[in-house]
Amino acid sequence: MFCAKHPRTLAERLCARCRAPACGHCVRRAGRRTYCGEPCAVMHLMEQASAAAWARAAQESRRSVHGPLSRLRLAPLRWAAARAQRRFDAYLEGSKPGARARCLRPAWVRPRMAAPAAAMIVAVAAAAFVPRHWGSAPPPPAPEPEISLPPPEPKQAPQPPAPPPVQPAPRRELAARPHAPSPFAADISRGAMEAQDVALTFDGGDESNATGAILDALRSRGVHATMFLTGRYIRRHPDLVRRMLAEGHEVGNHTNTHPHLTSYARDGRHATLPDVTREFLQAQLRAAEESFREVAGRPLAAFWRAPYGEHNGEIRAWAAEAGYRHVGWTRDAAGREDLDSRDWVADPTSRIYRSSREIRDRILGFGQGSGHGLNGGIVLMHLGTERRSDPAHVRLPEILDGLAARGYRLVTISELLRDAPPPPAVARLGGR
């Protein structure tokens, strides 16, 4: 087997991420794993760090009692998130020009962390065996229901044949969208890079405490954006939805209840969850559109965004059958940056937390030195925030003014893709 980048050189290893053969000239190592090149190594470590951070955030949001047991169950998730982020940071530090080494040593846990890690494992194991009714009497067992047979039905005299039933009026159904060809199952993460167009997108899952200020900033500057709304958001905030439409914004689909679709939060892989089927996903999309039709009297734009960014080729193909094209956000693996604003991270102690000033600078400074800058970029922000201080939307006026000063034209997703070439055909289902 020969190297994918050097056809005349025999490959030594297979990439741990894409399974492509690689030789010693292009192989990259991170711990005990080898990769075919820098992008695969960076993307794999970034995905692991993001998955650990999501798992920690999900556990924190589910906690209802801030007691010692809750803290013990949360401790390993915090440690795992910090460890994954250290892996990513260490690789980035080692790959800078002039650094001594490009590889991480196989032992991820530092020697000084061995004792705290062992103590944490023992504490979590002990907490797992603590009974839930510790300190109180267990609830009494529920009485078994009595089984009773129904009484025998009395014999009835033969009845004359009943008249034919009256057919009820047909229920109003959503108009079926045309079947989308396979190219529409691709992930749209950037428009054409020849024009200075940038699309601002805002996700609305449930909260709306930042929507008013965002709409005010957009209206004062005559900017139109694309909003991805869940059916739950539409039903709870119909007045805000009508205002978005009245002010010229585009509204796309964000599913009905914002469910998890893949196993990314658990294992860092975008494997379709067992209970996520074609029928489930299409029912989520159609329920959100039906709520939007009841509020706005028109269909949603033919774009959707997966909750939590969890999707794969199979899921996108199911959505394409319902007439929706998936829209993500712009990532640059070579420059190790993306246009996810991180405004959804509310914990200031998190390694992926960004202050509002840092969010502004990351968006305005994206792609510097690449020759294309922000051309065709898709920015991800949110209509609600859980931050108690320094919310990101307070910097939106500065972001809008900064983009305008640099000559960028702020457009909707439909306008961004109007002159863009069609997306490439999906090679296989299940590929991301």
C-alpha positions in Angstrom: 0.0 0.0 0.0 1.4 3.4 -1.0 1.0 6.8 0.6 -1.9 8.9 -0.5 0.2 12.0 -0.8 3.4 10.3 -2.1 2.3 7.6 -4.5 5.9 6.2 -4.9 6.4 5.8 -1.2 5.2 2.8 0.8 2.8 3.8 3.6 3.8 3.0 7.2 0.5 3.7 9.0 -3.2 4.3 8.4 -4.7 7.6 9.5 -6.7 7.2 12.7 -9.4 9.5 11.4 -9.9 9.0 7.7 -8.0 5.7 7.4 -5.9 6.9 4.5 -2.3 5.4 4.1 0.5 7.8 5.1 4.3 7.6 5.0 6.9 9.0 7.3 7.1 12.2 5.3 3.6 13.4 6.0 2.5 11.4 9.1 1.6 13.4 12.2 1.4 11.9 15.6 -0.7 12.9 18.6 0.0 10.5 21.5 -0.2 6.9 20.3 -2.3 7.8 17.2 -1.0 8.7 13.8 -2.7 10.8 11.2 -2.1 11.3 7.4 -1.6 15.1 7.8 -2.1 18.2 9.9 -5.8 18.7 9.1 -6.8 15.3 10.3 -4.9 15.6 13.5 -6.2 19.0 14.3 -9.8 18.1 13.5 -9.7 14.9 15.5 -8.3 16.6 18.6 -10.8 19.5 18.2 -13.7 17.1 17.9 -12.6 15.3 21.1 -12.3 18.5 23.0 -15.7 19.7 21.7 -17.4 16.4 22.6 -16.1 16.5 26.1 -17.2 20.1 26.6 -20.7 19.2 25.3 -20.9 16.2 27.7 -19.9 18.4 30.6 -22.4 21.1 29.6 -25.2 18.6 29.2 -24.6 17.1 32.7 -24.5 20.6 34.2 -27.8 21.5 32.6 -29.4 18.3 33.9 -28.4 18.9 37.6 -31.3 19.7 39.8 -29.7 19.4 43.2 -26.3 21.0 43.9 -25.2 18.4 46.5 -22.0 16.4 47.1 -23.2 13.5 44.9 -24.0 15.8 42.0 -20.5 17.3 42.3 -18.9 13.9 42.4 -20.8 12.8 39.3 -19.8 16.0 37.5 -16.1 15.8 38.5 -15.0 13.2 35.9 -16.8 15.1 33.1 -15.0 18.3 34.1 -11.7 16.4 34.2 -12.3 14.8 30.9 -13.1 18.1 29.2 -10.0 19.7 30.7 -7.9 16.7 29.6 -9.2 16.8 26.0 -8.6 20.6 25.8 -5.0 20.1 27.1 -4.5 17.6 24.3 -5.6 20.0 21.7 -3.7 23.0 23.2 -0.5 20.9 23.5 -0.7 19.8 19.9 -1.2 23.4 18.7 1.7 24.6 20.8 3.9 21.8 19.5 3.0 22.5 15.9 4.0 26.2 15.9 7.1 27.2 13.9 10.2 26.9 16.0 8.6 24.5 18.5 10.9 21.7 19.8 8.5 18.8 19.0 5.4 18.1 16.9 4.3 15.0 18.8 2.7 14.5 22.2 4.1 11.8 24.5 1.9 8.7 24.7 1.0 9.3 28.4 -1.7 11.9 28.4 -2.0 12.2 32.2 0.8 14.1 33.6 2.7 12.5 36.6 1.6 15.2 38.9 -2.0 14.5 37.9 -1.9 10.8 38.6 -2.7 11.0 42.3 -5.7 13.4 41.9 -7.0 11.3 39.0 -6.8 8.1 41.1 -8.6 9.8 44.0 -11.3 11.1 41.7 -11.9 7.6 40.2 -12.2 6.1 43.8 -14.7 8.9 44.8 -16.8 8.4 41.7 -16.9 4.7 42.2 -18.0 5.1 45.8 -20.7 7.6 44.8 -22.1 5.1 42.3 -22.9 2.7 45.1 -24.6 5.3 47.4 -28.4 4.5 47.5 -30.7 7.2 46.1 -32.8 7.1 49.3 -29.8 7.6 51.6 -31.1 9.1 54.9 -34.8 8.4 54.3 -37.0 5.3 54.4 -37.5 3.6 51.1 -40.9 4.2 49.5 -43.5 1.5 50.2 -44.1 -1.0 47.3 -47.0 -0.1 45.1 -50.0 -2.5 45.5 -50.5 -4.9 42.7 -53.5 -4.1 40.6 -56.4 -6.5 40.7 -57.3 -8.3 37.5 -61.0 -8.4 36.8 -62.7 -9.9 33.8 -65.2 -7.8 31.9 -68.9 -9.0 32.3 -70.3 -11.0 29.4 -72.0 -8.9 26.7 -75.7 -9.4 26.5 -77.0 -10.9 23.3 -78.7 -8.3 21.1 -81.3 -8.7 18.4 -80.1 -8.4 14.9 -80.0 -4.7 13.7 -80.9 -3.4 10.3 -77.8 -2.5 8.2 -76.5 0.9 9.1 -76.4 3.7 6.5 -72.9 4.4 5.0 -70.9 6.7 7.2 -70.5 10.3 6.3 -67.0 11.0 5.1 -65.3 13.8 7.3 -63.8 16.8 5.7 -60.2 16.1 4.7 -57.6 17.4 7.2 -55.4 20.3 6.0 -52.0 18.8 5.4 -48.8 20.5 4.6 -47.9 20.7 0.9 -45.3 18.1 0.1 -42.0 19.5 -0.9 -40.4 18.2 -4.1 -38.0 15.4 -3.8 -34.5 16.8 -3.6 -31.6 15.2 -5.6 -28.6 13.8 -3.9 -26.4 16.9 -4.2 -28.8 18.6 -1.8 -27.7 16.3 1.0 -24.3 18.0 1.2 -23.4 20.3 4.1 -23.3 24.0 3.2 -20.6 25.6 5.2 -19.5 28.5 2.9 -20.6 30.4 -0.1 -18.6 31.5 -3.1 -15.3 33.1 -2.0 -15.0 35.4 -5.0 -17.6 37.9 -3.7 -17.4 39.8 -0.4 -20.6 38.4 1.0 -21.1 37.3 4.6 -24.2 35.6 6.0 -25.1 36.2 9.7 -27.3 33.3 11.1 -29.0 33.1 14.5 -30.3 29.9 16.1 -33.4 30.1 18.2 -33.9 26.9 20.3 -36.0 28.1 23.3 -34.7 31.3 24.9 -35.4 34.7 23.3 -33.9 37.1 25.9 -31.4 38.5 23.3 -33.8 38.5 20.3 -35.1 42.1 20.7 -31.6 43.6 21.0 -30.4 41.6 17.9 -33.4 42.6 15.8 -32.9 46.3 16.8 -29.3 46.3 15.8 -30.0 44.6 12.4 -32.9 47.0 11.7 -31.0 50.1 12.5 -28.4 49.2 9.9 -30.7 47.7 7.3 -29.2 44.2 7.5 -31.1 41.0 6.8 -30.1 37.7 8.4 -31.2 34.1 8.5 -32.9 32.8 11.6 -33.1 29.0 12.3 -36.0 28.5 14.6 -37.4 25.4 16.3 -41.1 24.7 16.4 -41.0 25.3 20.2 -39.5 28.8 19.7 -42.1 29.6 17.1 -45.0 28.5 19.3 -43.7 30.4 22.4 -42.7 33.6 20.6 -45.1 34.2 17.6 -44.8 38.0 17.9 -41.0 37.9 17.5 -41.4 35.6 14.5 -43.8 38.0 12.8 -41.4 40.8 13.5 -38.5 38.9 11.8 -40.6 38.4 8.7 -41.9 42.0 8.7 -38.3 43.3 8.8 -37.2 41.1 5.9 -35.3 38.3 7.7 -35.2 34.7 6.4 -36.4 31.9 8.6 -35.1 28.3 8.3 -35.9 25.1 10.1 -34.1 24.1 13.3 -36.3 21.0 14.0 -39.3 20.9 16.4 -37.8 20.2 19.8 -34.0 20.5 19.3 -33.2 16.8 19.8 -29.8 15.1 19.7 -29.4 13.3 16.4 -25.9 11.6 16.6 -23.7 10.2 19.3 -21.2 13.1 19.1 -21.9 14.3 22.7 -21.0 10.8 24.0 -18.1 9.5 21.9 -17.2 12.3 19.5 -18.5 10.5 16.5 -21.4 11.5 14.3 -23.1 8.0 14.4 -26.9 8.2 14.0 -28.6 7.5 17.3 -30.7 4.3 17.3 -34.0 6.1 17.9 -33.3 8.6 15.1 -34.9 7.4 11.9 -36.1 8.9 8.6 -39.6 9.1 10.0 -38.5 10.8 13.2 -36.3 13.4 11.5 -38.9 14.3 8.8 -41.6 14.5 11.5 -39.4 17.0 13.4 -39.0 19.1 10.4 -42.6 19.0 9.3 -43.9 19.8 12.8 -41.7 22.9 12.9 -42.9 24.0 9.5 -46.6 23.4 10.5 -46.1 25.7 13.5 -44.5 28.3 11.3 -47.4 28.1 8.7 -49.9 28.7 11.5 -48.0 31.8 12.6 -46.8 33.3 9.3 -49.1 31.7 6.7 -46.2 30.8 4.5 -43.6 27.9 4.4 -40.2 28.1 5.9 -37.1 28.7 3.7 -35.8 25.4 2.3 -32.8 25.3 4.7 -32.3 23.6 8.0 -29.6 23.4 10.7 -29.1 20.3 12.9 -29.3 20.9 16.6 -25.9 21.0 18.4 -24.3 20.7 14.9 -25.0 16.9 15.0 -25.5 15.5 11.5 -24.0 13.1 8.9 -24.7 12.2 5.3 -27.5 9.8 6.2 -29.4 12.4 8.2 -28.8 15.1 5.6 -30.2 12.8 2.9 -33.4 12.2 5.0 -33.8 16.0 5.3 -33.2 16.4 1.6 -36.0 14.0 0.9 -38.3 16.6 2.7 -36.8 19.4 0.6 -34.3 20.9 3.1 -30.6 21.6 2.5 -28.4 21.6 5.6 -26.6 24.9 6.5 -23.7 24.7 8.9 -21.1 27.4 9.6 -17.7 28.2 8.1 -14.6 26.3 9.3 -11.0 26.7 8.2 -8.9 23.7 9.2 -5.7 25.1 7.7 -6.0 28.3 9.8 -7.5 26.4 12.8 -10.4 28.8 13.1 -14.1 28.8 12.6 -17.1 31.2 12.7 -18.9 29.6 15.6 -19.1 32.6 17.9 -19.1 30.4 21.1 -21.8 32.7 22.5 -23.6 29.6 23.8 -20.7 28.9 26.3 -21.8 30.5 29.6 -19.2 29.2 32.0 -16.3 31.7 32.2 -14.0 28.9 33.5 -14.4 26.8 30.4 -11.4 26.6 28.0 -13.6 27.3 25.0 -15.3 30.3 26.6 -14.8 33.6 24.7 -15.6 37.0 26.0 -17.8 39.3 23.9 -14.7 41.3 22.9 -12.9 38.1 21.8 -16.0 37.0 19.8 -16.0 40.3 18.0 -12.3 40.1 17.2 -12.5 36.4 16.1 -15.2 37.2 13.6 -13.7 40.4 12.2 -10.2 38.8 12.0 -11.3 35.5 10.4 -9.2 34.5 7.4 -6.6 37.3 7.6 -3.7 36.4 5.3 -5.6 33.7 3.4 -6.4 35.9 0.4 -10.1 35.4 0.8 -10.8 36.7 4.3 -14.5 36.4 5.2 -15.7 36.0 1.7 -18.6 33.6 1.6 -18.5 33.1 5.4 -21.4 31.8 7.5 -21.4 33.1 11.1 -23.2 31.2 13.9 -24.8 33.1 16.8 -27.9 32.6 19.0 -31.1 34.5 19.7 -30.9 33.6 23.5 -28.1 33.5 26.0 -27.5 31.9 29.4 -24.7 34.3 30.3 -25.2 36.3 33.4 -22.6 38.9 32.3 -20.9 39.9 29.2 -23.4 38.5 26.6 -22.1 38.3 23.1 -25.0 40.2 21.4 -24.0 43.5 23.0 -21.1 43.5 20.5 -23.3 42.9 17.5 -23.4 46.6 16.5 -19.6 46.7 16.5 -19.5 43.5 14.4 -21.9 44.9 11.9 -20.1 48.2 11.6 -16.7 46.4 11.4 -17.9 44.2 8.5 -19.4 47.1 6.6 -16.1 49.1 7.0 -14.2 46.3 5.5 -16.4 46.3 2.4 -18.5 43.1 3.2 -22.1 42.8 2.1 -24.3 41.2 4.7 -26.8 38.8 3.1 -29.2 35.9 3.9 -28.4 32.3 3.1 -30.5 32.4 0.0 -28.7 35.5 -1.3 -25.3 33.9 -0.4 -26.0 30.8 -2.5 -27.7 32.5 -5.4 -24.5 32.7 -7.5 -22.6 29.9 -5.8 -21.9 26.7 -7.7 -24.1 23.7 -6.8 -22.9 21.5 -4.0 -20.9 18.4 -4.9 -22.7 15.0 -5.0 -22.6 12.9 -1.8 -20.1 10.1 -2.2 -21.7 7.7 0.2 -24.4 7.8 2.9 -23.1 8.1 6.4 -20.1 10.3 5.4 -19.9 13.7 7.1 
